[in-house]
């Protein structure tokens, strides 16, 4: 009973925080925001591939107009949400990174990000459930583009057929 109450409380707190961030940031486009949105919309759909942490960092919205982030080992293209995940956005700290720990702990500080692969093994059950819920939200809203590789793990080979099948499934 108490764990359920804690989960519901944390979820309500997260929704309130997200709503307040939306009110604060979602209604304004910073300098060049509209241009960045247009540039992002013009990008072709990304072919499926897997990423090391180093490869993921290139897609931070500053060095590359495409913005990717990882949640629970899965990489999502969040470019269409650049006002949130771009360099000026409230969640810009997660761009090009594994956002799992920060999302699980509701922490938007650099402390929530690891420079090495993070297996999340020290998170508690409530935090892991939060990571899975975030993953589901990202799956619904953004394109899944591949996996985040563990050190020494080999990338998968994806076919065009998998890309097409996934694309039609999402629409």
ABEGO torsion letter per residue (X at the ends): XAAAAAAAAAAAAAAAAAAAAAAAAAABBBBGAAAAAAAAAABBBBBBBBBBAAAAAABAGAABABBBBBBGGBBBBAAAAAAAABAABAAAAABGBBAAAAAAAGBABAAABBABBBAGAABBAAAAAAAAAAAAAAAAABBBAEBBBBBGBBBBBBBAAAAAAAAAAAX
